């Protein structure tokens, strides 16, 4: 896995951000099992609740193209701190991507690698639906 390239693609995705309300640009780059990279950026709306995070845009794009297996996702913003995935995105990453590497990249380009499971301890999943 070329981490530097994935980071650069997340930084590129960030430049496509539609975030006129928060001005908080986020970029995501999702690496498929066959080394394709799918970009996502945050897309906001004047009806704020309709906003979709960069991670979910990338994952839903990938699923819509028939991709189902992934190795990693890189996430970046302009902030000096890392931009960790929000709660909704943690749930989506866990169910739709599994325990992939989650690479957080700060605004200066420094990165740290986590596992998706680190962001979602004691997850709710399809197993929980079988007990009723
Ligand atoms: N945002 C993301 O794209 N990903 C996250 O994990 C955190 C938040 C976006 C949503 C919104 O457009 C802006 O950042 C501020 O919350």
Backbone and ligand atoms as CSV (ligand in chain L), in Angstrom:
chain,resi,resn,atom,element,x,y,z
A,1,UNK,N,N,0.857,-1.201,0.000
A,1,UNK,CA,C,0.000,0.000,0.000
A,1,UNK,C,C,0.890,1.248,0.000
A,2,UNK,N,N,0.614,2.145,-0.956
A,2,UNK,CA,C,1.372,3.393,-1.036
A,2,UNK,C,C,0.634,4.458,-0.208
A,3,UNK,N,N,1.031,4.572,1.040
A,3,UNK,CA,C,0.326,5.460,1.962
A,3,UNK,C,C,0.424,6.915,1.508
A,4,UNK,N,N,1.596,7.299,1.042
A,4,UNK,CA,C,1.782,8.698,0.641
A,4,UNK,C,C,0.844,9.076,-0.505
A,5,UNK,N,N,0.687,8.152,-1.443
A,5,UNK,CA,C,-0.225,8.429,-2.561
A,5,UNK,C,C,-1.671,8.541,-2.080
A,6,UNK,N,N,-2.057,7.651,-1.152
A,6,UNK,CA,C,-3.427,7.702,-0.623
A,6,UNK,C,C,-3.669,9.027,0.099
A,7,UNK,N,N,-2.671,9.463,0.833
A,7,UNK,CA,C,-2.770,10.751,1.544
A,7,UNK,C,C,-2.935,11.901,0.539
A,8,UNK,N,N,-2.144,11.858,-0.508
A,8,UNK,CA,C,-2.233,12.930,-1.512
A,8,UNK,C,C,-3.600,12.942,-2.199
A,9,UNK,N,N,-4.170,11.768,-2.395
A,9,UNK,CA,C,-5.500,11.692,-3.020
A,9,UNK,C,C,-6.572,12.246,-2.079
A,10,UNK,N,N,-6.420,12.003,-0.780
A,10,UNK,CA,C,-7.366,12.578,0.198
A,10,UNK,C,C,-7.239,14.100,0.200
A,11,UNK,N,N,-6.008,14.577,0.083
A,11,UNK,CA,C,-5.796,16.033,0.045
A,11,UNK,C,C,-6.406,16.621,-1.227
A,12,UNK,N,N,-6.335,15.861,-2.308
A,12,UNK,CA,C,-6.947,16.315,-3.569
A,12,UNK,C,C,-8.476,16.350,-3.437
A,13,UNK,N,N,-9.022,15.304,-2.832
A,13,UNK,CA,C,-10.475,15.238,-2.638
A,13,UNK,C,C,-10.961,16.443,-1.829
A,14,UNK,N,N,-10.165,16.849,-0.858
A,14,UNK,CA,C,-10.527,17.981,-0.005
A,14,UNK,C,C,-10.730,19.256,-0.824
A,15,UNK,N,N,-9.995,19.403,-1.907
A,15,UNK,CA,C,-10.114,20.629,-2.716
A,15,UNK,C,C,-11.470,20.687,-3.430
A,16,UNK,N,N,-12.177,19.558,-3.497
A,16,UNK,CA,C,-13.495,19.520,-4.152
A,16,UNK,C,C,-14.640,19.757,-3.153
A,17,UNK,N,N,-14.283,19.976,-1.891
A,17,UNK,CA,C,-15.300,20.122,-0.836
A,17,UNK,C,C,-16.341,21.181,-1.176
A,18,UNK,N,N,-17.607,20.828,-0.919
A,18,UNK,CA,C,-18.688,21.819,-0.988
A,18,UNK,C,C,-19.116,22.091,0.446
A,19,UNK,N,N,-18.472,23.092,1.050
A,19,UNK,CA,C,-18.719,23.365,2.473
A,19,UNK,C,C,-18.847,24.865,2.723
A,20,UNK,N,N,-19.812,25.515,2.042
A,20,UNK,CA,C,-19.954,26.971,2.188
A,20,UNK,C,C,-20.450,27.386,3.574
A,21,UNK,N,N,-21.038,26.469,4.325
A,21,UNK,CA,C,-21.616,26.827,5.624
A,21,UNK,C,C,-20.606,26.664,6.746
A,22,UNK,N,N,-19.947,25.516,6.818
A,22,UNK,CA,C,-18.970,25.294,7.895
A,22,UNK,C,C,-17.589,25.803,7.505
A,23,UNK,N,N,-17.321,25.884,6.215
A,23,UNK,CA,C,-15.965,26.198,5.707
A,23,UNK,C,C,-14.943,25.157,6.179
A,24,UNK,N,N,-15.427,24.016,6.571
A,24,UNK,CA,C,-14.546,22.939,7.071
A,24,UNK,C,C,-14.440,21.889,5.967
A,25,UNK,N,N,-13.313,21.937,5.258
A,25,UNK,CA,C,-13.150,21.028,4.109
A,25,UNK,C,C,-12.597,19.687,4.572
A,26,UNK,N,N,-13.214,18.629,4.087
A,26,UNK,CA,C,-12.747,17.279,4.431
A,26,UNK,C,C,-12.570,16.490,3.134
A,27,UNK,N,N,-11.495,15.723,3.090
A,27,UNK,CA,C,-11.259,14.844,1.942
A,27,UNK,C,C,-11.024,13.426,2.422
A,28,UNK,N,N,-11.522,12.470,1.647
A,28,UNK,CA,C,-11.304,11.058,1.971
A,28,UNK,C,C,-10.853,10.332,0.710
A,29,UNK,N,N,-9.972,9.359,0.903
A,29,UNK,CA,C,-9.544,8.506,-0.214
A,29,UNK,C,C,-9.620,7.067,0.268
A,30,UNK,N,N,-10.444,6.297,-0.426
A,30,UNK,CA,C,-10.715,4.910,-0.031
A,30,UNK,C,C,-9.965,3.976,-0.980
A,31,UNK,N,N,-9.166,3.080,-0.411
A,31,UNK,CA,C,-8.349,2.158,-1.214
A,31,UNK,C,C,-9.041,0.801,-1.292
A,32,UNK,N,N,-9.353,0.357,-2.515
A,32,UNK,CA,C,-10.019,-0.931,-2.690
A,32,UNK,C,C,-8.988,-2.060,-2.644
A,33,UNK,N,N,-9.503,-3.293,-2.580
A,33,UNK,CA,C,-8.579,-4.434,-2.488
A,33,UNK,C,C,-7.711,-4.561,-3.743
A,34,UNK,N,N,-8.230,-4.054,-4.887
A,34,UNK,CA,C,-7.412,-4.116,-6.104
A,34,UNK,C,C,-6.725,-2.781,-6.403
A,35,UNK,N,N,-6.467,-2.037,-5.324
A,35,UNK,CA,C,-5.652,-0.817,-5.371
A,35,UNK,C,C,-6.233,0.322,-6.206
A,36,UNK,N,N,-7.563,0.341,-6.307
A,36,UNK,CA,C,-8.203,1.527,-6.879
A,36,UNK,C,C,-8.444,2.517,-5.750
A,37,UNK,N,N,-8.421,3.784,-6.090
A,37,UNK,CA,C,-8.680,4.809,-5.071
A,37,UNK,C,C,-9.961,5.557,-5.426
A,38,UNK,N,N,-10.883,5.598,-4.473
A,38,UNK,CA,C,-12.169,6.282,-4.664
A,38,UNK,C,C,-12.181,7.514,-3.756
A,39,UNK,N,N,-12.440,8.670,-4.351
A,39,UNK,CA,C,-12.414,9.914,-3.573
A,39,UNK,C,C,-13.785,10.250,-3.002
A,40,UNK,N,N,-13.761,10.963,-1.884
A,40,UNK,CA,C,-14.990,11.501,-1.307
A,40,UNK,C,C,-14.688,12.839,-0.661
A,41,UNK,N,N,-15.658,13.736,-0.717
A,41,UNK,CA,C,-15.504,15.002,-0.002
A,41,UNK,C,C,-16.823,15.328,0.676
A,42,UNK,N,N,-16.780,16.245,1.641
A,42,UNK,CA,C,-18.033,16.577,2.317
A,42,UNK,C,C,-18.885,17.485,1.434
A,43,UNK,N,N,-20.173,17.175,1.403
A,43,UNK,CA,C,-21.123,17.920,0.576
A,43,UNK,C,C,-22.218,18.438,1.501
A,44,UNK,N,N,-22.240,19.764,1.656
A,44,UNK,CA,C,-23.186,20.378,2.595
A,44,UNK,C,C,-24.441,20.848,1.866
A,45,UNK,N,N,-25.405,21.327,2.673
A,45,UNK,CA,C,-26.669,21.799,2.109
A,45,UNK,C,C,-27.224,22.893,3.017
A,46,UNK,N,N,-27.951,23.845,2.431
A,46,UNK,CA,C,-28.570,24.916,3.221
A,46,UNK,C,C,-29.513,24.333,4.268
A,47,UNK,N,N,-30.070,23.177,3.993
A,47,UNK,CA,C,-30.799,22.410,5.014
A,47,UNK,C,C,-29.736,21.526,5.670
A,48,UNK,N,N,-29.115,22.056,6.748
A,48,UNK,CA,C,-27.842,21.539,7.248
A,48,UNK,C,C,-27.804,20.029,7.470
A,49,UNK,N,N,-28.944,19.492,7.933
A,49,UNK,CA,C,-28.972,18.066,8.285
A,49,UNK,C,C,-28.766,17.139,7.094
A,50,UNK,N,N,-28.839,17.688,5.903
A,50,UNK,CA,C,-28.676,16.859,4.701
A,50,UNK,C,C,-27.215,16.685,4.308
A,51,UNK,N,N,-26.338,17.369,5.024
A,51,UNK,CA,C,-24.898,17.269,4.740
A,51,UNK,C,C,-24.429,15.824,4.793
A,52,UNK,N,N,-23.529,15.478,3.874
A,52,UNK,CA,C,-22.940,14.140,3.922
A,52,UNK,C,C,-21.424,14.262,4.059
A,53,UNK,N,N,-20.878,13.492,4.987
A,53,UNK,CA,C,-19.435,13.519,5.268
A,53,UNK,C,C,-18.632,12.912,4.122
A,54,UNK,N,N,-17.372,13.316,4.047
A,54,UNK,CA,C,-16.459,12.853,3.001
A,54,UNK,C,C,-16.319,11.322,2.995
A,55,UNK,N,N,-16.226,10.731,4.172
A,55,UNK,CA,C,-16.023,9.278,4.263
A,55,UNK,C,C,-17.205,8.536,3.655
A,56,UNK,N,N,-18.415,8.992,4.020
A,56,UNK,CA,C,-19.602,8.292,3.519
A,56,UNK,C,C,-19.770,8.487,2.022
A,57,UNK,N,N,-19.423,9.671,1.533
A,57,UNK,CA,C,-19.500,9.885,0.082
A,57,UNK,C,C,-18.589,8.883,-0.626
A,58,UNK,N,N,-17.360,8.735,-0.142
A,58,UNK,CA,C,-16.402,7.813,-0.782
A,58,UNK,C,C,-16.922,6.367,-0.717
A,59,UNK,N,N,-17.412,5.973,0.441
A,59,UNK,CA,C,-17.849,4.575,0.608
A,59,UNK,C,C,-19.094,4.290,-0.235
A,60,UNK,N,N,-20.028,5.222,-0.261
A,60,UNK,CA,C,-21.251,4.997,-1.053
A,60,UNK,C,C,-20.936,5.019,-2.553
A,61,UNK,N,N,-19.983,5.866,-2.947
A,61,UNK,CA,C,-19.544,5.847,-4.353
A,61,UNK,C,C,-18.986,4.467,-4.694
A,62,UNK,N,N,-18.133,3.960,-3.817
A,62,UNK,CA,C,-17.487,2.663,-4.070
A,62,UNK,C,C,-18.540,1.554,-4.158
A,63,UNK,N,N,-19.468,1.532,-3.212
A,63,UNK,CA,C,-20.512,0.499,-3.236
A,63,UNK,C,C,-21.350,0.595,-4.504
A,64,UNK,N,N,-21.594,1.828,-4.931
A,64,UNK,CA,C,-22.414,2.017,-6.135
A,64,UNK,C,C,-21.718,1.528,-7.386
A,65,UNK,N,N,-20.393,1.441,-7.316
A,65,UNK,CA,C,-19.620,0.911,-8.439
A,65,UNK,C,C,-19.333,-0.581,-8.274
A,66,UNK,N,N,-19.964,-1.195,-7.285
A,66,UNK,CA,C,-19.826,-2.650,-7.110
A,66,UNK,C,C,-18.625,-3.072,-6.284
A,67,UNK,N,N,-17.874,-2.116,-5.730
A,67,UNK,CA,C,-16.707,-2.462,-4.895
A,67,UNK,C,C,-17.199,-2.875,-3.512
A,68,UNK,N,N,-16.584,-3.934,-2.989
A,68,UNK,CA,C,-17.028,-4.440,-1.691
A,68,UNK,C,C,-15.885,-4.703,-0.708
A,69,UNK,N,N,-14.654,-4.700,-1.206
A,69,UNK,CA,C,-13.530,-5.015,-0.304
A,69,UNK,C,C,-12.497,-3.891,-0.345
A,70,UNK,N,N,-12.052,-3.508,0.851
A,70,UNK,CA,C,-11.197,-2.338,0.972
A,70,UNK,C,C,-10.025,-2.600,1.912
A,71,UNK,N,N,-8.970,-1.806,1.695
A,71,UNK,CA,C,-7.786,-1.939,2.551
A,71,UNK,C,C,-7.646,-0.781,3.541
A,72,UNK,N,N,-7.998,0.401,3.080
A,72,UNK,CA,C,-7.714,1.574,3.925
A,72,UNK,C,C,-8.538,2.771,3.461
A,73,UNK,N,N,-8.681,3.718,4.398
A,73,UNK,CA,C,-9.264,5.024,4.037
A,73,UNK,C,C,-8.406,6.104,4.686
A,74,UNK,N,N,-8.042,7.106,3.901
A,74,UNK,CA,C,-7.314,8.260,4.439
A,74,UNK,C,C,-8.294,9.421,4.536
A,75,UNK,N,N,-8.205,10.155,5.644
A,75,UNK,CA,C,-9.145,11.258,5.906
A,75,UNK,C,C,-8.336,12.493,6.303
A,76,UNK,N,N,-8.641,13.614,5.669
A,76,UNK,CA,C,-7.904,14.831,6.014
A,76,UNK,C,C,-8.800,16.055,6.002
A,77,UNK,N,N,-8.351,17.097,6.707
A,77,UNK,CA,C,-9.033,18.392,6.695
A,77,UNK,C,C,-7.940,19.462,6.710
A,78,UNK,N,N,-8.342,20.719,6.892
A,78,UNK,CA,C,-7.340,21.792,6.972
A,78,UNK,C,C,-6.874,22.017,8.410
A,79,UNK,N,N,-7.502,21.332,9.336
A,79,UNK,CA,C,-7.233,21.556,10.760
A,79,UNK,C,C,-5.817,21.119,11.134
A,80,UNK,N,N,-5.263,21.777,12.138
A,80,UNK,CA,C,-3.939,21.362,12.611
A,80,UNK,C,C,-4.038,20.032,13.370
A,81,UNK,N,N,-5.234,19.719,13.841
A,81,UNK,CA,C,-5.466,18.428,14.506
A,81,UNK,C,C,-6.008,17.424,13.497
A,82,UNK,N,N,-5.937,16.137,13.854
A,82,UNK,CA,C,-6.550,15.126,13.004
A,82,UNK,C,C,-8.062,15.324,12.977
A,83,UNK,N,N,-8.699,14.883,11.891
A,83,UNK,CA,C,-10.159,14.916,11.779
A,83,UNK,C,C,-10.650,13.475,11.918
A,84,UNK,N,N,-11.016,13.063,13.119
A,84,UNK,CA,C,-11.485,11.687,13.278
A,84,UNK,C,C,-12.878,11.528,12.686
A,85,UNK,N,N,-13.221,10.347,12.183
A,85,UNK,CA,C,-14.554,10.167,11.602
A,85,UNK,C,C,-15.648,10.390,12.646
A,86,UNK,N,N,-16.759,11.001,12.232
A,86,UNK,CA,C,-17.878,11.229,13.148
A,86,UNK,C,C,-18.514,9.879,13.494
A,87,UNK,N,N,-19.412,9.900,14.447
A,87,UNK,CA,C,-20.030,8.648,14.903
A,87,UNK,C,C,-20.745,7.896,13.799
A,88,UNK,N,N,-21.485,8.638,12.969
A,88,UNK,CA,C,-22.219,7.979,11.877
A,88,UNK,C,C,-21.240,7.306,10.920
A,89,UNK,N,N,-20.153,8.000,10.604
A,89,UNK,CA,C,-19.174,7.427,9.665
A,89,UNK,C,C,-18.468,6.217,10.270
A,90,UNK,N,N,-18.257,6.219,11.570
A,90,UNK,CA,C,-17.628,5.052,12.214
A,90,UNK,C,C,-18.489,3.808,11.992
A,91,UNK,N,N,-19.789,3.987,12.171
A,91,UNK,CA,C,-20.716,2.866,11.985
A,91,UNK,C,C,-20.706,2.400,10.525
A,92,UNK,N,N,-20.700,3.347,9.614
A,92,UNK,CA,C,-20.695,3.003,8.179
A,92,UNK,C,C,-19.377,2.330,7.786
A,93,UNK,N,N,-18.259,2.871,8.242
A,93,UNK,CA,C,-16.952,2.272,7.911
A,93,UNK,C,C,-16.923,0.833,8.418
A,94,UNK,N,N,-17.377,0.633,9.649
A,94,UNK,CA,C,-17.318,-0.698,10.248
A,94,UNK,C,C,-18.130,-1.715,9.455
A,95,UNK,N,N,-19.379,-1.365,9.143
A,95,UNK,CA,C,-20.233,-2.343,8.451
A,95,UNK,C,C,-19.854,-2.516,6.983
A,96,UNK,N,N,-19.515,-1.454,6.308
A,96,UNK,CA,C,-19.318,-1.539,4.850
A,96,UNK,C,C,-17.870,-1.790,4.429
A,97,UNK,N,N,-16.937,-1.555,5.337
A,97,UNK,CA,C,-15.517,-1.744,4.979
A,97,UNK,C,C,-14.809,-2.761,5.867
A,98,UNK,N,N,-15.365,-3.046,7.035
A,98,UNK,CA,C,-14.697,-3.969,7.954
A,98,UNK,C,C,-13.556,-3.276,8.687
A,99,UNK,N,N,-12.645,-4.099,9.201
A,99,UNK,CA,C,-11.600,-3.544,10.080
A,99,UNK,C,C,-10.401,-3.036,9.272
A,100,UNK,N,N,-10.649,-2.057,8.429
A,100,UNK,CA,C,-9.589,-1.515,7.552
A,100,UNK,C,C,-8.699,-0.539,8.314
A,101,UNK,N,N,-7.590,-0.181,7.693
A,101,UNK,CA,C,-6.746,0.884,8.243
A,101,UNK,C,C,-7.440,2.220,8.020
A,102,UNK,N,N,-7.457,3.034,9.056
A,102,UNK,CA,C,-7.995,4.395,8.955
A,102,UNK,C,C,-6.813,5.343,9.183
A,103,UNK,N,N,-6.457,6.059,8.133
A,103,UNK,CA,C,-5.268,6.913,8.180
A,103,UNK,C,C,-5.720,8.356,8.342
A,104,UNK,N,N,-5.465,8.914,9.512
A,104,UNK,CA,C,-5.835,10.311,9.759
A,104,UNK,C,C,-4.659,11.199,9.384
A,105,UNK,N,N,-4.984,12.281,8.685
A,105,UNK,CA,C,-3.948,13.180,8.166
A,105,UNK,C,C,-4.288,14.602,8.593
A,106,UNK,N,N,-3.376,15.259,9.295
A,106,UNK,CA,C,-3.685,16.634,9.712
A,106,UNK,C,C,-3.416,17.614,8.564
A,107,UNK,N,N,-3.750,18.875,8.815
A,107,UNK,CA,C,-3.640,19.882,7.764
A,107,UNK,C,C,-2.227,20.075,7.251
A,108,UNK,N,N,-1.252,19.687,8.063
A,108,UNK,CA,C,0.157,19.835,7.656
A,108,UNK,C,C,0.672,18.597,6.930
A,109,UNK,N,N,-0.163,17.549,6.886
A,109,UNK,CA,C,0.249,16.334,6.163
A,109,UNK,C,C,0.816,15.227,7.037
A,110,UNK,N,N,0.861,15.457,8.351
A,110,UNK,CA,C,1.309,14.372,9.249
A,110,UNK,C,C,0.196,13.341,9.363
A,111,UNK,N,N,0.574,12.065,9.507
A,111,UNK,CA,C,-0.479,11.053,9.592
A,111,UNK,C,C,-0.259,10.061,10.725
A,112,UNK,N,N,-1.359,9.401,11.083
A,112,UNK,CA,C,-1.324,8.340,12.082
A,112,UNK,C,C,-2.299,7.258,11.625
A,113,UNK,N,N,-1.894,6.001,11.759
A,113,UNK,CA,C,-2.729,4.900,11.269
A,113,UNK,C,C,-3.443,4.210,12.438
A,114,UNK,N,N,-4.754,4.047,12.282
A,114,UNK,CA,C,-5.582,3.351,13.261
A,114,UNK,C,C,-6.258,2.169,12.567
A,115,UNK,N,N,-6.920,1.346,13.347
A,115,UNK,CA,C,-7.813,0.318,12.804
A,115,UNK,C,C,-9.255,0.805,12.999
A,116,UNK,N,N,-10.144,0.473,12.059
A,116,UNK,CA,C,-11.544,0.910,12.162
A,116,UNK,C,C,-12.141,0.484,13.508
A,117,UNK,N,N,-11.757,-0.699,13.987
A,117,UNK,CA,C,-12.317,-1.213,15.244
A,117,UNK,C,C,-11.945,-0.334,16.439
A,118,UNK,N,N,-10.842,0.398,16.337
A,118,UNK,CA,C,-10.448,1.276,17.450
A,118,UNK,C,C,-11.440,2.421,17.618
A,119,UNK,N,N,-12.122,2.765,16.540
A,119,UNK,CA,C,-13.064,3.882,16.603
A,119,UNK,C,C,-14.466,3.443,17.008
A,120,UNK,N,N,-14.701,2.140,17.033
A,120,UNK,CA,C,-16.060,1.687,17.328
A,120,UNK,C,C,-16.052,0.434,18.208
A,121,UNK,N,N,-15.715,0.599,19.474
A,121,UNK,CA,C,-15.764,-0.547,20.371
A,121,UNK,C,C,-17.221,-0.982,20.605
A,122,UNK,N,N,-17.427,-2.285,20.799
A,122,UNK,CA,C,-18.764,-2.838,21.080
A,122,UNK,C,C,-19.763,-2.382,20.023
A,123,UNK,N,N,-19.488,-2.686,18.745
A,123,UNK,CA,C,-20.333,-2.170,17.664
A,123,UNK,C,C,-21.683,-2.877,17.553
A,124,UNK,N,N,-22.650,-2.177,17.034
A,124,UNK,CA,C,-23.929,-2.766,16.641
A,124,UNK,C,C,-23.787,-3.219,15.192
A,125,UNK,N,N,-24.162,-4.476,14.936
A,125,UNK,CA,C,-24.034,-4.976,13.565
A,125,UNK,C,C,-25.128,-5.974,13.236
A,126,UNK,N,N,-24.985,-6.630,12.096
A,126,UNK,CA,C,-26.053,-7.540,11.637
A,126,UNK,C,C,-26.287,-8.694,12.617
A,127,UNK,N,N,-25.253,-9.072,13.354
A,127,UNK,CA,C,-25.402,-10.153,14.350
A,127,UNK,C,C,-26.469,-9.788,15.382
A,128,UNK,N,N,-26.532,-8.514,15.722
A,128,UNK,CA,C,-27.471,-8.072,16.749
A,128,UNK,C,C,-28.921,-8.203,16.296
A,129,UNK,N,N,-29.135,-8.264,15.001
A,129,UNK,CA,C,-30.502,-8.345,14.485
A,129,UNK,C,C,-31.023,-9.787,14.511
A,130,UNK,N,N,-30.109,-10.734,14.778
A,130,UNK,CA,C,-30.502,-12.148,14.716
A,130,UNK,C,C,-31.084,-12.663,16.019
A,131,UNK,N,N,-30.956,-11.876,17.088
A,131,UNK,CA,C,-31.372,-12.360,18.399
A,131,UNK,C,C,-32.849,-12.167,18.699
A,132,UNK,N,N,-33.605,-11.583,17.789
A,132,UNK,CA,C,-35.029,-11.320,18.092
A,132,UNK,C,C,-35.958,-12.203,17.251
L,1,LIG,N1,N,-17.273,16.124,8.258
L,1,LIG,C1,C,-16.814,15.127,7.445
L,1,LIG,O1,O,-16.846,15.229,6.212
L,1,LIG,N2,N,-16.321,14.015,8.026
L,1,LIG,C2,C,-16.241,13.807,9.374
L,1,LIG,O2,O,-15.938,12.711,9.816
L,1,LIG,C3,C,-16.498,14.932,10.290
L,1,LIG,C4,C,-17.285,16.042,9.702
L,1,LIG,C5,C,-17.803,17.331,7.624
L,1,LIG,C6,C,-19.294,17.492,7.739
L,1,LIG,C7,C,-19.451,18.985,7.616
L,1,LIG,O3,O,-19.528,19.324,6.240
L,1,LIG,C8,C,-18.167,19.569,8.176
L,1,LIG,O4,O,-17.244,18.479,8.229
L,1,LIG,C9,C,-18.307,20.172,9.550
L,1,LIG,O5,O,-18.927,19.298,10.421
